[in-house]
Amino acid sequence: MNEFKIGDTVTVVKTNWVGTIVFFDKKQEKYLVRISGTQQMYYEADELKKI
């Protein structure tokens, strides 16, 4: 079961960046987080903290 939902606002634990969950890759079990209008990266659930 996914810990986060699309649209959730999260903090990337290592960097304190704030972003929004935009996609969940079931195969890799990673969340795609959009940090800004041009930057997005995949993170595992334990790398994120819900705000």
Contacts in CASP RR format, 6 or more apart in sequence:
PFRMAT RR
TARGET T0000
AUTHOR 0000-0000-0000
METHOD contacts of the structure
MODEL  1
MNEFKIGDTVTVVKTNWVGTIVFFDKKQEKYLVRISGTQQMYYEADELKK
I
2 24 0 8 1.000
3 45 0 8 1.000
4 10 0 8 1.000
4 21 0 8 1.000
4 24 0 8 1.000
4 31 0 8 1.000
4 45 0 8 1.000
4 48 0 8 1.000
4 50 0 8 1.000
5 21 0 8 1.000
6 21 0 8 1.000
6 22 0 8 1.000
6 23 0 8 1.000
6 24 0 8 1.000
7 20 0 8 1.000
7 21 0 8 1.000
7 22 0 8 1.000
8 20 0 8 1.000
8 21 0 8 1.000
8 50 0 8 1.000
9 18 0 8 1.000
9 19 0 8 1.000
9 20 0 8 1.000
9 50 0 8 1.000
9 51 0 8 1.000
10 18 0 8 1.000
10 19 0 8 1.000
10 20 0 8 1.000
10 21 0 8 1.000
10 31 0 8 1.000
10 33 0 8 1.000
10 48 0 8 1.000
10 49 0 8 1.000
10 50 0 8 1.000
10 51 0 8 1.000
11 17 0 8 1.000
11 18 0 8 1.000
11 19 0 8 1.000
11 48 0 8 1.000
11 49 0 8 1.000
11 51 0 8 1.000
12 18 0 8 1.000
12 19 0 8 1.000
12 33 0 8 1.000
12 35 0 8 1.000
12 43 0 8 1.000
12 47 0 8 1.000
12 48 0 8 1.000
13 46 0 8 1.000
13 47 0 8 1.000
13 48 0 8 1.000
13 49 0 8 1.000
14 47 0 8 1.000
17 35 0 8 1.000
18 35 0 8 1.000
18 51 0 8 1.000
19 33 0 8 1.000
19 34 0 8 1.000
19 35 0 8 1.000
20 33 0 8 1.000
20 34 0 8 1.000
21 31 0 8 1.000
21 32 0 8 1.000
21 33 0 8 1.000
21 48 0 8 1.000
22 32 0 8 1.000
22 33 0 8 1.000
22 34 0 8 1.000
22 40 0 8 1.000
23 31 0 8 1.000
23 32 0 8 1.000
24 30 0 8 1.000
24 31 0 8 1.000
24 32 0 8 1.000
25 31 0 8 1.000
25 32 0 8 1.000
25 42 0 8 1.000
28 42 0 8 1.000
29 44 0 8 1.000
29 45 0 8 1.000
30 42 0 8 1.000
30 43 0 8 1.000
30 44 0 8 1.000
31 42 0 8 1.000
31 43 0 8 1.000
31 44 0 8 1.000
31 45 0 8 1.000
31 48 0 8 1.000
32 40 0 8 1.000
32 41 0 8 1.000
32 42 0 8 1.000
33 40 0 8 1.000
33 41 0 8 1.000
33 42 0 8 1.000
33 43 0 8 1.000
33 48 0 8 1.000
34 40 0 8 1.000
35 41 0 8 1.000
END
